[in-house]
Amino acid sequence: MIFTAARICRVLACAAALAQGFALAVPIRQDDEAPVARRDGTGFAKGIWLRIMPLGASITYGLTSSDGNGYRKFLRDMIVNYGNDVNMVGSRRNGTMEDNDVEGWPGYVIDQVHTKATTAASKYKPNLVLINVGTNDCSGNIDLANAGKRMSALLDDLYKGSPRATVILSTLLVRSDASKQECVLDVNSQFKTVAAAQRANGRRIVVADMQPPAGPTTAELVDGTHPTEAGYAKMAAIWFNGIKDADSQGFLLTKEAIPGNPDGVPDRGTYG
């Protein structure tokens, strides 16, 4: 099943605009044996739990979306409807959705997100990581010649922290500024080379191409950089199909237990 932004918009209504904010994640009780309603399919990897870490900067955080959820609620609802239980994990919370944990850091470049990822991967042990980072590197002209090497180093430490993780590596979104778009295309090429090298070394990684026409167009950017609601819906569809690609290659693995945490990373329940 291929999901498009149009389909998402038909089944998901946009939330009313609310003030954005973040807080530390609050544990919820785990109950992996509870039944799950299956609707559109049997789920990725026969319906395993997906402990998903959205990792990146402001686009991951959901900046400019009316509800602060960005692409995350669109995507989470799609995956649950497909047949998997989902827990979003990360050290921050943003958006109106209940499961709003995220590892998104507005303004951060690859190296700064790398530092956060090293800690978060070891703590939360995600079995699926969605990475979108590098936009701020282009904006600030930060060591662009080595963007690929810096992403490779991030991935190396992420896999060390969570060995069972599968990574969906996003290309950067289109930019309305022509000079920045040239940078975006160069960084995207580097990222694709990195992903291919990681795959050759046995890593579970696929690329999600966020460039138009499937990804947000310049008309679907609020400020030349961040997506509108329609743009975020497009991103969700691309993430979903990237997960489907990973699943078709047998990449998705069951989540890892976390020593020292009797409840594991919580994957079901109600926030307390």
N, C-alpha and C positions, 0 to 999 in steps of 0.2 A: 504494500500500500504506500503510495507516494503522497505526502502531505504538501499542500500548497498554502500560501498565505491566505488565498481566497477562502479555502475550506476552513482554516482556523477562524477567520473572521465570522464565518457563518455559525460556528458552534461555540465560540467564546465571545461574550459581550465584554466591552472595555469597562473597567471599573471607574467609578466617579473619581475625579481628581481629589487626592488627599495629600496632606503634608507628608514629606519624606523624612526619614530618620533612620537611625540604626541603634542596635543594642547588642549586647553579648548574647550568644545562643543560650537558650534555656532548655535543659534536658526534657525529653519526653519518654514515656515508658515504652519499652520494646515488647512486641508480641508477634514474632515471626510466623506463628502458626495460625493466626486469624485468617479466615477466608477472605479472598479478594474477588470482587465482581469483575468478570471478564466481559468486555463488550465487543471491541473492534477486532480482537485477535487473541492469541494465546500468549502474547508477550515476547519480548526479546529474550533469547537464551532460555526458552521454556518458562518464562515468567519469574526469573530470579529477582531478588531484591536489588535495586539499583541505588547505591549510595553515591550521589552525584555532587561533585564539587565544581561549582561555577567559579572559574579562576581568571582574574584579569584586573582591569582598571574600571573607569567610569561606565563603559558600556555594559560590562558584566554587572556592575552595581545597579544599573537601571536608570542612570541619569537621563533626564528629560522625558521619561515616560510619566504619564499622568498619575499612576498609582505606585511608582517606584519599583514595580516588578520587572520592568524591562521585558526580556524574552522569557524569563524563568517560569512564570505561571502558564503562559501559552504552551511551553514545552512540557512542563510537568503534567498538565492536564492531558496532553496528547499521549504521553507515555503511559499514564495510569489507564486511560481509555483503551490503550493497546493491550494492556494486560499485566503490567508490572507495578509493584509497589515501589514508591520512590521516597527517599529522604535526601533533601538538599542539605549539604553540610558546608560549614565554614565558620570563621571566627566572628563574622559580623551578621547583622540582620538588616534588611531593608525591603520595604514594600508592604502592601496591604495583605498579601497572601500569608496564610498561617505558616507554611513551611518556607520561610523567607531567609534561611541561612545562606550566606554567600561569602566568597573570598574575593570580593571586588574592592579595589582601592583607587578611587578617582585621583587622577593626576600622576599615577605611578608609571614608571618605565619598566622594561623587561627585567632589569637587575633588581629593582625593588620588589616586584612581584615574585621573582625568584626567591628572595629572602623569605617572604610570607609563605610561599608554597612549600618550602623546605620544612617549616614548622607545622603547617596545616596538614600536609600529607601524612606525616608521622602520627599526628594526633587523631585525625578523623578516618584514616585508611579508606579513602574513597575507592570504589571499584570502577568508577567512571569520572573522568575529569574533562571539563569543557574549557578550553583555553582560548581567550581572545585578548591579546596584549601586543603592544607595539605602536599603537596610534600616537601615544605621547612621545615616543622616540622620534617619530617622523615630525611631529609638531615642534619638538625642541632640537632637532638635528643631532640626536644623541648617538654617537658611535654607530652610525648606520651601516658602515661596511662590515661590522661584526655582529649585526643583528641575528644572523643565523647561528653563529657560534654561541652567542649569549642564550638564545632559545635552546640550543642543544644542551648547554650546561644546566638550564632550568629543568629540562626533561630528565636528565640523568639523576638529579637529586630528587625529583618527584617520584621516579620509579624506585629509588632507594627507600624512600619513606613509605611508599605504598606499592609493593611489588606486584599486587594483583590488579593494578589499575590498567584500564584502557583509556587512551587519550584521544579526544577529538580536537585536533588543532585547527583553529579557525584562521583563515586569511583575514587581513585587515579589510575594513569596509571602504567603499568608494569615498573619496573626498571631493568637495565642490571646488577647492582650490587646486588649480592645475599642477602647480609645483609640488604640492603635497601628494597628489594622486600619483605623480611620477615616483615619489618615494614609496608609496604604498605598493605599487607594482613591483618595485625592486625588493622590498622586504618580503612580499608574498612569494616571490621566486625563491628567496633564501629559505623561507619556511618550508616550502615544498621539497627542496633539496634535503633539508634537515629531516623531514618526515621519512623520506625515502631511505636515508642513511640509517635512521632508527629502526625502520622496518627490516632492513638488511641485517641488522644486529639482533633480530628476534623480538623487537619491541612491538607491543600492540598499539598501533597508532594509525589513524586515518586523517585526511585533510578535509575540512568543510570549507568550500569556497564561497565566501560571502559577497563576492563581486556581482554586479548586475549581469544579466537581468534577474537571476534567481534571488540575489541579495538586494538590499535596499539601494534604490537609485538616489541621485542627488536631490530629487524632489521629495524623497522620503527621509530627509535629514532635517532636524529642527534648526541646527546652527552650523551646518556645513560639516559636522562631525558625528553627532549623536542621532540615532534614529527616532522617527515618529512612532506612534503605536503600530501603524502599518509596517514600518520598517522592522520593528522588533518582532512582529508576527512572521515576517519573512525569515528572520534569523532563526526563529524557533523551528520553522519547517526545514531549514537546512541542517540544523543540529539533529533533528529527528532522523532525517535521511542519512546523516553521517553515522548515527548510532546503528541504523539498519545495515549500513555498509559494514560496520565493525562486526555486527552480529552474523552477517552472512559469511564472514571469514573466521568465525569461531573465536573471536577475541574476548568476548565478555565472560568474566569469571565471577563466581560467587564472592560476596564481600568477606573481608578478613575479620576475624575476631580481634578484639583489642585487649591485650593483657593489662591487668590492673584496673580495668573499668568493668565492674560486674554486670552492668547493663549494656555493655558495648556502646557504640554510637547509636543513639536511639533512632529507630526506624519506624515507629508507629506510635500513635497515642495523641494526647491532647497536651498542649503547652500548659505548664503550671505557673 
